[in-house]
Amino acid sequence: MNVQIRDIQAADPAAGSRMAIADGDIHPARKSDRELFPWLAKRWQDELAGIGQRYRQPYQSGPAYPKSQPNAARRDAVPPGGGKPGCDLPFMQRQHLDPNNVALGILNPLGAGQGLQNPDFCAAMCAAVNEWQIAHWTSQDSRLKGSIVVSYEDAPAAVAEIRKWAGNPNFVQVMMLSRTGEPMGNRRYWPIYEAAAEAGLPLGVHAFGYGGHPITSGGYPTYYIEEMTGHAQCCQSGLTSLVIEGVFARTPALKLVMIEAGFAWAPSLAWRLDKTWKTLKQETPHLTRAPSEYIRDHVWWTTQPMEEPEPREHLLDTIGWIGWDRLIFATDYPHWDFDDPATALPLRISKEQRQGFFLDNAKRVYGVA
């Protein structure tokens, strides 16, 4: 197949941003923990201020990002008045939402209390962050929609939080992290998936997490690049577990959005699952179809970090298997590996494919008109 490749250097840098786009992965930050105090009981205010968030893994404050880029953020994303990148809505509007013509932005708060050692504190933090998303973000800019963050290691608390916000137009998905305490298909998590499907909300699984386990099978990696690359491996394991444990078979209305772990690995994973399943299908009588069919019907991927193979036409082959309707464009703002919509897809594709890739797929998945 002959593919026309657009020259990024010669392209008009604004060309990719003139059309309205959706951004499936925006990370809002708090200026300080005190922003959550209005929705935290005095006990949890004292816990947050005096002890802080203790996670279920050796890195007490989360992954050890390079010091040159705190919180994995772009250096130019620090607001003029100071504070963490992503904490200032007017600055985000000027730097990202307005110039890139973002018509729909999905908020995925990190550091939102998910994965804390204390399950009660975890549930309280998640509940406060959901209130904070409305007060500080979605009520201030109608383009932004929140994700219901849940304490997913405590299924009853997570289900209660989902049902609390079900039907609220400020939220368009339920959010978990990929590094769970047990494989994602484990029965302890099933009530969460059922509640999300019942509410008509996609389940967004974002890379990272604090399950207490390393991202490799043998311990913590030496280099940051291993941690970054390993998110794809982690999400492959999570998706495999969801398929093989029968989550999609028993919850046919569930939609899964895999966030910030790439997508080019999807075809090879599905092929391998299908081949093995043909031999071992007697082990999983609850699966009535090949694993690849469940993946095709239930899973969407955000595009950041976009794989960049050489030659670039290999990317078209990969998307051809996944389906152009299964990809949701994302920038990962304000992180250092931000994908600029003007240069993120340097391929000659049809107008319909581009429209779906940058906007319509997200609107359909999230039910936004």
MARVEXDO-167022 format. One record per residue (C-alpha): z, y, x. Coordinates in steps of 0.25 Angstrom, whole numbers, plus 5000, padded with zeros to 4 digits. Each point is the difference from the previous one (the first is absolute). Example, Ala and Ser with C-alpha at 12.3 -4.5 7.8 and 13.67 -1.06 7.14 Angstrom:
% MARVEXDO-167022
503149825049/499850145006/
//
This chain:
% MARVEXDO-167022
500050005000/499650145005/501150104999/499950155002/501250055008/500450154998/500350075013/501450054999/499850115011/498850054992/500649994987/500550134992/501549985001/500250044986/499049924994/500949884997/501050094994/499250084990/500149894989/501349984994/500849895006/501249914998/501049985011/500749864998/501150035011/500750135002/501450005006/500950114995/501350025008/501350074997/500450135007/501449945001/500849894993/500750104992/498750014991/500549874994/501450044997/499750044986/499749864996/501149935009/501449974996/501050065009/500349875007/498549985004/500050155004/501149975010/499349875004/498750075003/500750125008/501049925007/499449865003/498650014997/499049904996/500349875007/498749904999/499949855001/499550005014/500350045014/499350135000/501150074992/499150124996/498749934998/498949975010/500150075014/498850094999/499550075013/500850125003/498750085001/499849984985/501350004993/499949924986/498649975005/499550144995/498950095004/500550115009/499350104991/500749954988/501350075003/500250114989/500050155006/501450014995/500549875007/500449874995/499449865000/498549994998/499749974985/501350074995/499350134996/499150004987/499350135002/499749975014/499549864996/499150074990/499450105010/499849895011/499649884992/499950014985/499250124998/499049995012/499749864997/499950024985/501049894997/500049984985/501049895000/501049975011/500949884999/501450025006/500649895008/501450045005/500549945013/501450005004/500349994985/501249915001/499249874999/500649885009/501450065002/501149905003/500950054989/499249964987/500850104991/499750115009/498549955001/499950014985/500650144999/499150055011/498749954993/500550064987/500250135006/498750005008/499349984987/500750124993/499750085013/498549964999/499950074986/500950125003/499350045014/498649944999/499449954987/500550114991/499550105010/498649955002/499349924989/499149945010/501149925006/500649874994/501249935004/500349855003/501249944995/500849955012/500949894997/501149925007/499149875001/501149915006/500850024988/499049964989/500950044988/500250145005/498550015003/499749964986/500950104994/499450115008/498649964996/500449994985/500750145001/498750065004/498949924993/499150094992/500450125008/498750075004/500650055013/499949865005/498849915002/500549885008/501249925005/500250005015/500649905009/499949985015/499349885007/501149955009/500949944989/501249915003/499249884995/498549974998/499550094989/499649894991/501549955000/500649984986/501050105002/499050114999/499349954988/500750094990/499550125007/498649964999/500249964985/500650144997/498950075007/499049934993/500750024987/500050155002/498650005003/500250055015/499349955012/501049945011/499750085013/500549935013/500050095011/500149965015/501350005007/501449964995/501349965004/500249854996/500849975013/498949925006/499050045012/498650024996/499649885009/500349864999/500850005013/500850135001/499850155001/498750045008/500050085013/499050114996/499950104989/498549954998/500549864997/500850064989/498950084994/499049895001/501049904995/500050064986/498749944996/500649865004/501250034992/499350044988/499149875001/501249925000/500550074988/498749994992/499949855004/501449984994/499750074987/498849924998/500549865004/501350024993/499250024987/500550154997/498650044995/499849874993/501350024992/499950154999/498550024997/500250154997/500550045013/499250095009/500350015015/499750115009/500249975015/500350145007/499750045015/499749865006/498550015000/499149914992/499049935009/500849885001/499949974986/498749915000/500549915012/501349984993/499449964987/499049915007/501149935007/500949984988/498849954992/499749895010/501449965002/500350004985/498849904998/500849905008/501450034996/499850044985/500949894995/501250075006/499750124991/499649964986/500450134995/498850065006/498849984991/499050075008/499750025015/500950105007/498850095003/499850024985/501450054998/499950105011/498750054995/500650024986/501350055003/500050085013/499650145005/500150065013/500250145005/499050035011/500950065011/500049965011/498549984999/499549905009/498950055009/499149895005/498850015009/499049994995/500550074988/499149924990/501049895001/500950094992/499049994988/500049855001/501550004999/500050094988/498949934994/500949874999/501250084995/499350094990/499850155001/500850004987/501249955007/500250115011/500950124998/499850115010/501250055007/500450105011/501449965004/500350155000/500850055008/500049895010/499350005013/498949904996/499650084989/498649974995/499250124997/499249994987/498850075007/499849905010/500749874995/498849934995/498850045009/499049904993/498850034991/500449944987/499750034985/500550124992/500749904991/500749925011/500550135007/500550054986/500849884998/500549995014/500550145001/500550024985/499649914989/500749875005/501350075001/499950064986/499749864994/501149935007/501150104998/499550034986/499850155002/498950074992/
//
